[in-house]
Amino acid sequence: MSLSRGLIINGQEVPASSGRTATDINPWTGAVCAEVAAGTPDDVRRAVDAADAAFGTWAATRPAERRRIFLRAAQLMADRSDEVVRLMASEVGGVAPWAGFNAHLAADMLLEAAAEVSRPTGRILATDADGVHSTQVRVPKGVIAAISPWNAPVILGVRAVALPIAMGNTVVMKPSEDAPIACGLLISDVLHEAGLPAGVLNVVTNDRADAADVVSVLIADPRVRMVNFTGSTETGRAIGVQAAQHIKPALLELGGKNPLLVLEDADVDYAVDAAVFGSFMNAGQICMCVDRVVVHRSLADEFTAKFAARVRALPCGDPSDPGTAIGPVVNEAAARRVASLIRDAVSQGAELAAGTGEIEEPGTLIRPVVLTGVTKDMKIYYDEVFGPAAVVHVVDSTDEAVALANDTPYGLTAGVITENLAHGLEAAGRLRTGIVHVNDQSIADEPQAPFGGVKGSGYGRFGGQPGAEAFTDTRWVTARARGHARFPI
């Protein structure tokens, strides 16, 4: 039996104003796993009404009370890890280790939000005015629009709302149509159970056909003072333009074409381990996944043979089976897009070292693919894969590896594998990415670390102090402690 969920507006679960619902489909079975309310622009306005009405009281809530709510929410999220595993398997085809990691990291993000509540938010400034105290303080922005994705639904759903709320803002959240529960309604359930007051977090789910209208109305509402979005570069570009038209800041975490550099002094077996995980965790559907493994020629034959053998042995299939490493992609359209990239490369001379690129039953499964011989004429050279396929490029020097890694419109994250730390740090310093990991693959996330990219991977940072500052405004405040000012007219 599928779930049935409504919108969350002013702390209440309510139907859409139109009475319509949208279906949430299990990508492995094809069955409906949930029916959710199909929110409309009118529902967005209702949600903003609630968030705007709640803002003053929430912003004035004592830090200790805000902190207690987030501490309780962290424990509740950790307690729900088994539920998250079941939910992500049915909603997005997530395998158990990935789903469990979502629950664990989301709980840690809620703990970090609790810590940020009482972090100092101001400073004393120098001033030339006699008898005046000059200060810089950070204040909540107001209502924030949060648009969250399906691929790491619990992590990225929590990230979209936790720091904004902790800093005293209220939020209207629009979760992905592919994961309305895991990246929206579940998070609302946890925070409200922890004691979050009504109206502070509102969730508007929607039908895919209505997404553009719902987002446009949300961004355009003058009471919404900021937008944060995680998703594709194409959609992020449109959201950034809309936000700019309304003179609103946007925090955009977008796609990646992430390289893993295997330098000539690397341990090959360790590099293979890193590449397998980095390329194929969550069937390659993580913005940080390795799309390109850039290997020094002296190691290329050994690396490629071992990498391909490991990839061919990965267990694929039902995400609810604890032994499955590679589950389905999120829907049939995603499978067709990935298969098309692979087919285009092979038709132009690329070679399959592992996998076939064919779509298998139930129409969402692609066994992991390793490609060699990819050239710039092939779509997969520049396009983000966001699926179970990785390309091995062979280079003759570190300089060539860095140049190839930077030959992309994206700049999210990267990894460098080497047994010479100085060599690795030097190469990392030349990579044009927002994140880089030396002696690790490209996937990593810690709630206290600044997370985000450059170039086509977006701008702004989630996490830690930069994230907290992103969701507040700087205000200059002066106070004349003695005497009266003299005015020239």
C-alpha positions in Angstrom: 0.0 0.0 0.0 1.4 3.4 -1.0 1.7 6.4 1.4 -0.5 9.4 1.0 0.9 12.8 2.1 -0.2 16.4 2.0 1.6 19.7 2.0 3.0 21.1 5.3 1.7 24.6 5.8 1.8 26.4 9.2 2.6 23.1 10.9 -0.5 21.3 9.4 -0.7 18.6 6.8 -3.2 19.9 4.2 -4.2 18.9 0.7 -3.3 21.0 -2.3 -5.8 23.8 -3.1 -6.6 22.1 -6.4 -7.3 18.7 -4.7 -4.8 17.1 -7.1 -2.1 14.6 -6.2 1.2 13.5 -7.9 2.6 9.9 -7.9 5.9 9.0 -6.5 7.2 5.9 -8.4 9.6 3.2 -7.2 12.3 3.0 -9.9 12.9 -0.7 -9.4 9.4 -2.1 -9.3 7.5 0.6 -11.2 4.9 0.7 -8.5 3.5 3.8 -6.9 5.2 4.2 -3.5 3.4 7.4 -2.5 0.8 9.9 -3.6 1.6 13.4 -2.6 -0.3 16.7 -2.8 0.3 18.5 -6.1 0.9 22.0 -4.8 -0.1 25.0 -6.9 1.1 28.7 -7.0 -1.7 29.5 -4.6 -0.3 26.9 -2.2 3.1 28.5 -2.5 1.6 31.8 -1.5 -0.2 30.1 1.5 3.2 28.7 2.6 5.0 32.0 2.3 2.1 33.6 4.3 2.8 31.1 7.1 6.6 31.5 6.9 6.4 35.3 6.9 4.0 35.3 9.9 6.3 33.0 11.8 9.5 34.9 11.1 9.4 37.6 13.8 8.8 35.2 16.7 11.3 32.6 15.4 14.0 35.1 14.9 13.5 36.3 18.5 13.5 32.7 19.9 16.3 32.3 22.4 19.4 30.5 21.1 19.1 27.8 23.8 15.6 26.8 22.6 16.6 26.7 19.0 19.7 24.6 19.9 17.5 22.1 21.9 15.2 21.6 18.9 18.1 20.8 16.6 19.7 18.5 19.1 16.4 16.6 19.5 16.0 16.5 15.7 19.5 15.0 15.3 18.7 12.1 17.6 15.3 11.6 16.0 17.0 11.4 12.5 19.6 8.9 13.8 16.7 6.8 15.3 15.0 6.7 11.9 18.0 5.2 10.0 16.2 2.0 9.2 13.2 3.9 7.9 15.5 6.0 5.7 17.0 2.8 4.3 13.6 1.4 3.3 12.3 4.8 2.1 15.3 5.5 -0.2 15.2 2.0 -1.7 11.5 2.5 -2.7 11.6 6.1 -3.6 14.9 6.6 -5.5 16.5 3.1 -5.7 19.2 3.9 -3.2 21.2 0.9 -1.9 21.4 0.3 1.9 25.0 1.7 2.5 24.1 4.9 0.7 20.8 5.4 2.5 22.3 4.6 5.9 25.0 7.2 5.2 22.3 9.7 4.3 20.7 9.2 7.7 24.0 9.4 9.6 25.3 12.6 7.8 21.9 14.3 8.1 21.9 13.7 11.8 25.4 15.3 12.0 24.2 18.3 9.9 21.5 18.8 12.5 24.1 18.7 15.2 26.2 21.2 13.4 23.2 23.5 13.0 22.7 23.3 16.8 26.3 24.4 17.2 26.0 27.3 14.8 23.0 28.7 16.8 25.2 30.2 19.5 28.3 31.0 17.5 29.3 34.7 17.8 27.7 36.7 15.1 29.2 40.2 15.5 32.3 42.3 16.0 33.3 45.7 17.3 34.5 48.1 14.6 36.9 50.9 14.8 35.3 54.4 14.5 36.5 58.0 14.2 33.2 59.3 15.8 33.7 60.4 19.5 31.4 58.7 21.9 30.1 56.2 19.4 30.2 52.4 19.5 30.3 50.9 16.0 29.4 47.2 15.5 28.9 44.7 12.7 26.2 42.1 13.4 24.6 39.3 11.3 20.8 39.1 11.3 18.4 36.6 9.7 17.3 37.4 6.2 13.6 36.4 6.5 11.8 33.8 4.4 14.2 31.6 2.4 13.2 29.4 -0.5 14.9 25.9 -0.4 14.8 23.7 -3.5 16.2 20.2 -2.8 17.1 17.3 -5.0 16.5 13.5 -5.1 19.9 11.9 -5.3 21.1 12.3 -1.7 17.6 13.2 -0.5 18.0 13.2 3.2 21.4 14.8 3.3 20.6 17.5 0.8 17.1 18.1 2.1 18.5 18.7 5.6 21.3 20.8 4.2 18.7 23.0 2.4 16.8 23.9 5.6 18.9 23.3 8.8 21.3 26.2 8.8 18.8 28.7 7.4 16.4 27.8 10.3 19.1 27.7 12.9 20.2 31.2 11.9 16.6 32.5 12.6 15.1 32.4 9.2 11.9 30.6 8.1 11.7 28.4 5.1 9.4 27.3 2.2 10.8 24.1 0.8 10.1 22.5 -2.6 11.5 19.0 -2.6 12.2 17.1 -5.8 9.3 15.4 -7.6 11.4 12.2 -7.5 11.8 12.2 -3.7 9.1 14.4 -2.1 9.1 12.3 1.1 12.8 11.7 1.7 14.0 15.1 0.8 11.0 17.1 2.1 8.2 15.6 4.2 10.4 13.3 6.3 12.6 16.2 7.3 9.6 18.2 8.2 8.3 15.3 10.3 11.6 15.1 12.2 11.9 18.8 12.9 8.3 19.3 14.0 8.5 16.2 16.2 11.6 17.8 17.8 9.5 20.9 18.6 9.9 23.3 15.6 7.1 25.9 15.8 4.4 26.0 13.2 5.2 28.0 10.1 9.0 27.9 10.5 9.3 25.1 7.9 6.7 24.7 5.2 6.9 22.0 2.5 5.2 22.3 -0.9 5.3 19.2 -3.0 4.2 19.4 -6.6 3.5 17.6 -9.9 6.4 17.6 -12.3 4.4 19.5 -14.9 3.8 22.4 -12.5 7.4 22.7 -11.3 8.4 25.8 -13.3 5.3 27.7 -12.2 5.7 26.7 -8.5 9.3 27.7 -8.5 8.7 31.0 -10.3 6.0 32.1 -7.9 8.2 31.1 -4.9 11.2 33.1 -6.1 9.1 36.1 -7.2 7.3 36.5 -3.9 8.7 39.8 -2.4 8.7 38.2 1.1 11.2 35.6 0.0 14.6 37.1 0.5 16.9 34.3 -0.7 17.0 31.1 -2.7 19.1 28.0 -2.2 19.1 25.3 -4.8 21.0 22.0 -5.3 20.6 20.3 -8.7 21.6 20.4 -12.3 23.5 23.3 -13.8 20.9 23.8 -16.4 18.1 24.3 -13.8 20.4 26.2 -11.5 21.2 28.7 -14.2 17.5 29.4 -14.7 16.9 29.8 -11.0 19.9 32.1 -10.6 18.6 34.3 -13.4 15.1 34.5 -11.8 16.6 35.3 -8.4 18.7 38.1 -10.0 15.7 39.6 -11.7 14.1 40.0 -8.3 17.4 41.2 -6.7 17.7 38.2 -4.4 20.8 36.3 -3.5 21.0 32.7 -4.5 23.2 29.9 -3.2 23.6 27.3 -6.1 25.3 23.9 -5.8 25.2 22.4 -9.2 26.7 19.7 -11.4 30.2 18.4 -11.7 32.6 16.7 -14.1 34.8 15.5 -11.4 38.3 14.1 -12.1 40.4 11.6 -10.1 44.1 12.1 -10.9 46.2 8.9 -10.5 49.8 10.2 -10.6 52.8 8.2 -11.6 53.8 7.6 -8.0 50.3 6.3 -6.9 49.6 2.9 -5.3 47.6 1.3 -8.1 45.4 -1.0 -5.9 44.5 1.9 -3.7 43.7 4.0 -6.8 41.4 1.3 -8.0 39.6 1.1 -4.7 39.1 4.9 -4.8 38.0 5.0 -8.4 35.4 2.2 -7.9 33.8 3.9 -4.9 34.1 7.4 -6.4 32.6 6.5 -9.7 29.8 4.1 -8.8 28.4 4.9 -5.3 24.7 5.5 -5.7 25.0 4.3 -9.4 27.1 7.4 -10.1 24.2 9.7 -9.2 26.1 12.0 -6.8 27.2 15.5 -7.8 30.7 14.6 -6.5 31.1 11.3 -8.4 34.2 10.6 -10.5 33.3 11.0 -14.1 37.0 10.9 -15.3 39.9 8.9 -14.1 43.1 10.6 -15.4 45.9 8.0 -15.1 49.6 8.3 -15.8 50.7 6.2 -18.8 53.2 4.2 -16.7 50.3 2.8 -14.6 47.5 2.9 -17.2 47.4 -0.7 -18.3 47.6 -2.2 -14.8 45.1 0.3 -13.5 42.5 -0.1 -16.3 42.6 -3.9 -16.1 42.1 -4.0 -12.4 39.5 -1.2 -12.4 37.5 -2.9 -15.1 37.6 -6.3 -13.4 36.4 -4.8 -10.1 33.6 -2.9 -11.8 32.4 -6.0 -13.7 32.1 -7.9 -10.4 29.9 -5.3 -8.7 26.5 -6.8 -7.7 23.7 -5.0 -9.5 19.9 -5.1 -9.1 17.3 -4.8 -6.4 18.2 -1.9 -4.1 16.3 -3.5 -1.2 18.8 -6.4 -1.2 21.6 -5.7 1.3 24.1 -7.3 -1.0 23.4 -4.9 -4.0 26.1 -2.4 -4.8 24.6 -0.8 -7.9 20.8 -0.2 -8.0 18.7 1.4 -10.6 19.0 5.0 -11.8 16.2 7.2 -10.6 13.8 6.8 -13.7 13.6 5.6 -17.2 14.4 9.1 -18.7 17.7 9.1 -16.7 18.6 5.6 -18.0 18.0 6.6 -21.6 20.2 9.7 -21.2 23.1 7.8 -19.7 22.8 5.0 -22.3 22.8 7.7 -25.0 26.0 9.2 -23.8 27.7 5.7 -23.8 26.2 4.8 -27.2 27.5 8.1 -28.7 31.0 7.5 -27.4 31.2 3.9 -28.6 29.8 4.8 -32.1 32.8 7.2 -32.4 35.5 4.8 -31.4 35.5 4.6 -27.6 36.0 1.1 -26.2 34.1 -0.6 -23.4 36.5 -2.0 -20.8 33.5 -3.0 -18.6 29.8 -3.0 -19.1 27.7 -2.6 -22.2 25.7 0.5 -21.6 22.5 -1.3 -22.4 19.3 -0.7 -20.3 18.1 -3.8 -18.5 14.8 -4.6 -16.9 12.9 -2.9 -15.3 14.0 -0.1 -17.6 16.2 1.7 -15.0 19.2 -0.6 -14.6 22.5 0.0 -16.3 25.4 -2.2 -15.3 28.4 0.0 -14.5 30.5 1.0 -17.5 34.2 1.8 -18.0 35.2 3.6 -21.2 38.6 4.2 -22.7 39.6 6.1 -25.8 37.2 9.0 -25.3 37.9 12.1 -27.3 36.6 15.7 -27.2 34.3 15.0 -30.1 32.2 12.7 -27.9 29.4 14.1 -25.7 30.6 12.2 -22.7 33.9 14.1 -22.7 32.2 17.3 -21.5 28.7 16.3 -20.4 28.1 15.3 -16.7 27.3 11.6 -16.7 25.3 11.4 -13.4 25.0 7.7 -13.9 27.0 4.4 -13.7 29.7 5.2 -16.3 33.3 6.4 -15.9 36.0 7.3 -18.4 39.7 6.5 -18.2 42.0 9.0 -19.8 45.7 8.3 -20.2 48.3 11.1 -19.8 52.1 11.4 -19.9 52.7 13.9 -17.1 51.1 15.7 -14.1 50.9 18.9 -16.1 48.9 17.1 -18.8 46.7 15.5 -16.1 45.9 18.9 -14.5 45.2 20.5 -17.9 42.8 17.7 -18.8 41.1 17.9 -15.4 40.5 21.6 -15.9 39.2 21.2 -19.4 35.6 21.4 -18.4 32.9 24.0 -17.7 32.4 22.5 -14.3 34.5 22.9 -11.1 33.0 21.1 -8.1 35.4 18.6 -6.7 38.4 16.4 -7.5 40.7 13.7 -6.1 44.4 13.2 -6.4 46.1 9.8 -5.7 49.8 9.7 -5.0 52.3 8.3 -2.5 54.2 11.7 -2.6 52.1 14.2 -0.5 54.1 17.2 -1.8 53.4 16.1 -5.4 49.8 15.7 -4.6 49.4 19.0 -3.0 51.2 20.8 -5.8 48.8 19.2 -8.4 45.8 19.9 -6.2 46.8 23.6 -6.0 46.4 23.9 -9.8 42.9 22.3 -10.0 40.1 24.8 -10.6 37.5 23.3 -8.3 35.8 24.3 -5.1 36.9 21.1 -3.3 39.9 18.8 -3.7 41.0 15.7 -1.8 44.6 14.5 -1.8 44.9 10.7 -1.5 41.2 10.3 -1.6 38.5 10.2 -4.3 36.1 13.1 -5.0 33.2 12.2 -2.8 33.3 13.7 0.7 31.0 15.8 2.9 31.3 17.1 6.4 28.8 19.5 7.9 31.3 21.9 9.3 33.2 22.2 6.0 32.4 24.8 3.3 30.8 22.9 0.4 30.4 24.2 -3.1 31.9 24.7 -6.5 33.2 27.2 -9.1 32.5 27.9 -12.7 29.4 25.9 -13.9 29.2 24.1 -10.6 27.6 27.1 -8.9 28.5 29.7 -6.3 28.1 30.2 -2.6 28.9 27.7 0.1 26.8 25.4 2.3 28.2 24.2 5.6 30.2 25.6 8.6 30.7 29.3 9.1 30.5 30.3 5.4 27.1 28.5 5.3 25.9 30.3 8.4 27.0 33.6 6.9 25.3 32.9 3.6 21.9 32.7 5.4 22.3 36.0 7.3 22.7 39.7 6.3 25.5 41.9 7.6 24.2 45.0 9.5 26.2 48.0 10.6 24.9 49.3 13.9 26.2 52.4 15.8 25.1 53.7 19.2 26.0 57.1 20.5 26.9 56.6 24.2 27.5 60.2 25.1 26.9 63.6 23.7 24.9 64.7 20.7 26.1 64.7 17.1 26.7 68.0 15.4 25.1 68.4 11.9 26.3 70.8 9.2 22.8 72.1 8.3 
